[in-house]
Amino acid sequence: MALQTSPDAPVPVGRVSRLIGDWISRLGAVWAEGQITQISRRPGAGVVFLVLRDPAQDISLTVTCFRQVFDRVADSVAEGSRVVVCGRPEWYAPRGQLSLRVTEIRPVGMGELLLRLERLKRELAAEGLFAAGRKRRPPFLPRCVGLVTGRASAAERDVLLNARRRWPAVRFAVRNVAVQGVHAVSQVTAAVRELDADPAVDVIIVARGGGSVEDLLPFSDEHLVRAVAACTTPVVSAIGHEPDSPLLDLVADLRASTPTDAAKRVVPDVGEELARVDQLRERSRRAVETFLDREERGLAGALGRPVLAEPYRMVQAREEQLTAVVERGRRVLGHLLDRADSELSHTLARVVALSPAATLRRGYAVLQRPDGAVVRRAAQVAEGERLRARVAEGEFPVVARPRGEQ
């Protein structure tokens, strides 16, 4: 049940401390993992005091054990070693202090560490933190480069020296942190997040020189890996040497084999870029000259064609063709007219030959009655009927007489 208190009925601090101790004593024995940051083993004392730290959470806990418990592992552990302990939480009421009374200490061996790292690697890969699709390319020419590295370290010197040698105007935002030990994870993580939040920083380099597997363990910590995965600024990992492969290399946007290689990958070489510009300028000049030469030859070839060399020659040829066609048309039309004239003459001659007037000129006459009807048979004429005789040169009246009269 909750403790019933009020401003008018408070409880003494001592009772609160005892109540906390009662609750903690109910936890029972627990197994805990951490890194030893301090060992206090006084000569002749039967109890050894340790400080166990969680590198990821930046939390420490005092550990006590009997000397014989610690002596069993004294040769295999030291400050900085990772251990697993079994103990019971204890609350020291007079001081209000929590400690862990351990009965067993087990060093975490290299094989077990590598196994845990491999298990963590598979888990993070399954979440997609190592996917190539989420990696970003650093900018070609960063305005400011963030550098997370140890203070006055060879890695810092290599990055700064090589970067400024390649591009003297490059600016750096350096964050000096612990790159090994119990404070490495928290300090590196905080520095990366600080640089990622700075809008002036275009790329972040996390650099450290070589070291043992234990020394590079902070760069495989899950909290640091997730912090780098959450960055919006491209991150370059330059941890250890070429064979070293902490998990930071897998989650970073770019992995460099050494700090010097990181400087070369992030900052372009001004000499190489100027030489590349000169090469591109020369290629452009040759390309333009080649294009102009080709077009000039094409223009000369076009001007050498007859249609452009002698532009009136085509007109003259067309004029000659037109003249020939006109003359040919005139001749054809003349022949057609001559033939039509000849046919017309022949037709006229036939018409004249068949004309009644021609018959009259040969001595014939045409008798017509007063109404103009032509007399074709003698039976058509009555005796004494007056007729009109039409001859070639005119006409005259006649009177029909009986047959036999002169």
C-alpha positions in Angstrom: 0.0 0.0 0.0 1.1 3.6 -0.7 2.5 5.5 2.2 -0.1 8.0 3.5 1.5 11.4 4.0 0.4 15.0 4.0 1.9 18.4 4.8 0.5 18.1 8.3 1.6 14.5 8.7 5.0 14.0 7.1 7.3 11.0 7.7 10.9 11.3 8.7 13.6 10.9 6.0 15.0 7.9 7.9 11.7 6.0 7.5 11.5 6.9 3.8 15.0 5.5 3.4 14.1 2.3 5.3 11.0 1.9 3.1 13.1 2.2 0.0 15.4 -0.4 1.4 12.5 -2.8 2.1 11.3 -2.5 -1.5 14.8 -2.9 -3.0 15.4 -6.0 -0.8 12.4 -7.7 -2.5 14.1 -7.6 -5.9 16.2 -10.6 -5.2 19.4 -11.5 -7.0 19.9 -10.1 -10.6 22.5 -10.6 -13.3 23.8 -7.3 -14.7 26.4 -6.3 -17.3 28.6 -3.3 -17.4 32.1 -1.9 -17.7 34.4 -1.6 -14.7 35.5 2.0 -14.3 37.1 1.9 -10.9 38.5 -0.8 -8.6 39.2 -0.2 -4.9 41.1 -3.1 -3.3 42.6 -2.0 0.0 45.4 -4.2 1.5 44.0 -6.3 4.3 40.4 -5.4 3.6 38.0 -8.2 3.1 35.7 -6.3 0.8 36.5 -5.0 -2.7 34.6 -2.0 -4.1 34.0 -1.6 -7.8 32.2 1.0 -10.0 30.2 -0.6 -12.8 29.1 1.7 -15.6 26.6 1.3 -18.5 28.4 3.1 -21.4 25.2 3.6 -23.3 23.1 5.1 -20.5 25.9 7.0 -18.7 24.8 5.4 -15.4 27.1 4.0 -12.7 26.5 1.6 -9.8 28.6 0.8 -6.8 29.4 -2.9 -6.5 30.8 -4.7 -3.5 32.1 -8.2 -3.1 34.2 -10.3 -0.8 37.9 -10.4 -1.7 37.7 -14.1 -2.5 35.0 -13.4 -5.1 37.1 -10.8 -6.8 40.4 -12.8 -6.5 38.9 -15.5 -8.7 38.8 -13.1 -11.7 41.5 -10.6 -10.6 43.9 -11.8 -13.3 41.4 -11.4 -16.2 39.7 -8.1 -15.3 40.9 -4.5 -15.0 39.5 -1.1 -15.3 37.7 -0.9 -18.6 36.8 -4.6 -18.7 33.3 -5.6 -19.5 31.9 -8.1 -16.9 28.6 -9.8 -16.0 27.9 -10.0 -12.3 25.3 -11.7 -10.1 24.3 -9.9 -7.0 21.6 -8.6 -4.8 20.7 -4.9 -4.7 21.3 -3.3 -1.3 20.2 0.0 0.1 22.4 1.7 2.7 19.7 3.6 4.7 22.0 5.9 6.7 23.5 7.4 3.5 20.6 6.7 1.1 23.0 4.9 -1.2 22.3 2.0 -3.6 24.8 -0.7 -4.2 25.0 -4.2 -5.6 26.4 -7.0 -3.4 27.7 -9.5 -5.9 28.5 -13.2 -5.4 29.9 -13.9 -8.8 31.8 -12.0 -11.5 32.3 -13.3 -15.0 34.5 -11.5 -17.6 32.9 -11.1 -21.0 35.3 -12.8 -23.4 36.1 -11.7 -26.9 34.2 -14.6 -28.4 31.1 -13.7 -26.5 31.5 -10.0 -27.5 31.8 -10.8 -31.1 28.8 -13.1 -30.9 26.7 -10.3 -29.4 27.9 -7.9 -32.0 26.9 -10.3 -34.7 23.5 -10.7 -33.2 23.1 -6.9 -33.0 24.3 -6.6 -36.5 21.6 -8.9 -37.8 18.9 -7.1 -35.8 19.9 -3.7 -37.2 20.2 -5.0 -40.7 16.7 -6.5 -40.4 15.5 -3.0 -39.5 17.0 -1.6 -42.7 19.6 0.6 -41.0 22.4 -0.7 -43.3 20.4 -0.5 -46.5 22.2 1.1 -49.4 19.0 3.0 -50.4 19.1 5.2 -47.3 22.7 6.3 -47.7 23.3 9.8 -48.9 26.3 11.1 -51.0 28.3 13.8 -49.3 28.3 17.2 -51.0 31.0 17.8 -53.6 32.3 20.9 -51.9 31.2 21.2 -48.2 31.0 24.6 -46.6 31.8 23.2 -43.2 33.0 19.7 -42.2 32.1 18.4 -38.7 34.8 16.3 -37.1 34.3 14.0 -34.1 37.6 12.7 -32.9 40.0 12.4 -29.9 41.7 15.5 -28.6 45.2 16.1 -30.2 44.9 12.6 -31.8 46.7 11.4 -34.9 43.3 11.0 -36.6 42.5 14.6 -36.0 45.9 15.7 -37.4 45.6 13.5 -40.4 42.1 14.7 -41.3 42.8 18.4 -40.8 46.2 18.4 -42.5 45.2 16.4 -45.6 41.9 18.3 -46.0 43.5 21.7 -45.9 46.3 20.5 -48.2 43.7 19.5 -50.7 41.4 22.6 -50.3 42.9 25.3 -48.1 39.6 27.2 -47.7 37.8 24.3 -46.0 36.3 25.0 -42.6 36.0 22.5 -39.7 33.8 22.2 -36.7 35.8 20.0 -34.4 34.4 18.2 -31.4 37.0 16.5 -29.3 35.6 13.5 -27.4 36.7 10.3 -25.7 37.1 7.7 -28.4 37.6 4.7 -26.0 36.6 3.9 -22.5 33.4 4.3 -20.6 32.6 7.8 -21.7 33.2 7.2 -25.4 29.7 6.2 -26.5 27.9 9.1 -24.7 30.4 11.8 -25.8 30.6 10.6 -29.4 26.8 10.3 -29.6 26.3 13.8 -28.2 28.8 15.3 -30.6 27.2 13.7 -33.6 23.8 15.0 -32.6 25.1 18.5 -32.0 26.8 18.7 -35.4 23.8 17.2 -37.1 21.6 20.0 -35.6 24.0 22.7 -36.9 22.7 23.9 -40.3 26.2 25.1 -41.3 27.7 21.6 -41.2 27.3 19.8 -44.5 29.0 16.5 -43.6 30.2 14.8 -40.4 33.4 12.7 -40.0 33.8 10.3 -37.1 37.5 9.5 -36.9 39.6 7.3 -34.7 43.0 5.7 -35.2 43.7 2.0 -35.0 43.2 -0.1 -31.8 42.2 -3.5 -30.5 38.7 -4.9 -30.8 38.0 -3.8 -27.2 39.1 -0.2 -28.0 36.8 0.0 -31.0 33.7 -1.5 -29.2 32.2 2.0 -28.5 31.7 2.4 -32.3 29.6 -0.7 -32.4 27.3 0.4 -29.6 23.6 0.3 -30.5 22.8 3.8 -29.2 25.6 5.3 -31.3 24.6 3.4 -34.4 20.9 4.5 -34.1 22.0 8.1 -33.5 24.0 8.1 -36.7 21.1 6.4 -38.6 18.8 9.2 -37.4 21.1 12.0 -38.7 20.0 14.1 -41.6 23.5 15.2 -42.4 25.7 12.7 -44.3 28.1 10.8 -41.9 31.5 9.4 -42.9 33.0 6.7 -40.7 36.8 6.6 -40.5 37.4 4.1 -37.6 40.6 2.1 -37.2 42.4 0.6 -40.2 41.2 -1.3 -43.3 40.5 -4.6 -41.6 38.5 -3.0 -38.7 34.8 -3.1 -39.3 32.7 -1.7 -36.4 29.0 -1.3 -36.9 29.4 2.4 -37.4 31.0 1.6 -40.8 27.8 -0.2 -41.9 25.3 2.5 -40.9 27.4 5.5 -42.0 26.7 7.0 -45.4 30.3 6.6 -46.5 33.1 4.3 -45.1 36.7 5.5 -45.2 39.5 3.0 -44.6 41.5 5.6 -42.6 41.2 9.2 -41.4 43.4 10.3 -44.2 41.1 8.5 -46.7 38.1 10.3 -45.1 39.7 13.7 -45.8 40.3 12.7 -49.4 36.7 11.5 -49.9 35.1 14.5 -48.3 37.2 17.4 -49.6 38.1 17.7 -53.3 41.7 18.4 -54.3 42.0 21.9 -55.7 44.9 21.0 -57.9 43.1 18.0 -59.4 39.9 20.1 -59.9 41.9 22.9 -61.6 43.5 20.3 -63.9 40.1 18.8 -64.6 38.8 22.2 -65.4 41.7 22.8 -67.8 41.1 19.4 -69.4 37.4 20.2 -69.8 38.2 23.6 -71.3 40.6 22.0 -73.7 38.1 19.3 -74.7 35.5 22.0 -75.2 37.8 24.1 -77.4 38.7 21.0 -79.5 35.0 20.1 -79.8 34.1 23.7 -80.9 37.0 23.8 -83.4 36.1 20.4 -84.8 32.5 21.5 -85.2 33.5 24.7 -86.9 35.9 22.9 -89.3 33.1 20.4 -90.2 30.6 23.1 -90.8 33.1 25.1 -92.8 33.8 22.1 -95.0 30.1 21.5 -95.4 29.6 25.2 -96.4 32.5 25.1 -98.9 31.0 21.9 -100.4 27.6 23.6 -100.6 29.1 26.7 -102.2 30.9 24.5 -104.7 27.7 23.0 -106.1 26.6 24.4 -109.5 23.4 25.7 -108.2 25.3 28.1 -105.9 28.5 28.6 -107.9 26.5 29.6 -111.1 23.0 30.5 -109.8 21.8 31.7 -113.3 22.8 28.5 -115.0 19.6 26.8 -113.8 17.5 29.8 -115.0 19.2 29.7 -118.4 18.6 25.9 -118.6 15.0 26.4 -117.7 14.7 29.3 -120.2 16.1 27.1 -123.0 13.6 24.4 -122.1 10.8 26.9 -122.0 11.8 28.3 -125.4 12.0 24.8 -126.9 8.6 24.0 -125.5 7.0 27.2 -126.8 8.5 26.7 -130.2 7.4 23.1 -130.2 3.9 24.3 -129.3 3.9 26.9 -132.0 4.9 24.3 -134.6 2.3 21.8 -133.4 -0.4 24.5 -133.5 0.7 25.5 -137.1 0.4 22.0 -138.2 -3.0 21.7 -136.6 -4.2 24.9 -138.3 -2.8 23.9 -141.7 -4.5 20.5 -141.5 -7.8 22.2 -140.4 -7.6 24.6 -143.3 -7.0 21.8 -145.8 -9.9 19.9 -144.4 -12.1 23.0 -144.5 -11.2 23.6 -148.2 -12.1 20.1 -149.1 -15.3 20.3 -147.2 -16.1 23.7 -148.9 -15.5 22.2 -152.3 -17.8 19.3 -151.5 -20.4 21.7 -150.3 -20.1 23.8 -153.4 -20.3 20.8 -155.6 -23.4 19.6 -153.9 -25.0 23.1 -153.7 -28.3 23.8 -155.8 -26.7 27.0 -157.1 -24.0 25.0 -158.8 -26.7 22.9 -160.5 -28.5 26.0 -161.7 -25.2 27.3 -163.2 -25.1 24.2 -165.3 -28.4 25.3 -167.1 -31.0 23.9 -164.9 -34.0 25.9 -163.5 -36.2 25.5 -160.5 -39.9 26.1 -160.9 -41.7 27.4 -157.9 -45.4 28.1 -157.4 -46.4 31.5 -156.1 -46.3 30.2 -152.5 -42.7 29.2 -153.0 -43.3 25.4 -153.3 -41.0 23.7 -155.7 -42.7 21.9 -158.6 -41.4 18.4 -158.7 -43.9 16.6 -161.0 -45.8 17.8 -164.0 -49.0 16.6 -162.5 -48.6 19.3 -159.8 -49.1 22.1 -162.4 -52.5 23.1 -163.8 -52.9 24.5 -167.3 -52.4 28.3 -167.4 -51.0 28.4 -163.9 -48.4 31.0 -163.4 -45.1 29.8 -162.1 -41.7 31.4 -161.3 -38.6 29.9 -162.9 -35.4 30.4 -160.9 -32.1 30.2 -162.8 -28.5 30.8 -161.8 -28.6 34.5 -162.6 -32.1 35.3 -161.4 -35.7 34.3 -162.0 -38.6 35.0 -164.4 -42.3 34.2 -164.6 -43.7 31.5 -166.8 -47.2 30.2 -167.7 -48.0 26.5 -167.9 -49.4 25.5 -171.4 -51.1 22.3 -172.4 -48.8 19.5 -173.4 -48.0 19.4 -177.1 -48.2 23.3 -177.6 -45.1 25.2 -178.6 
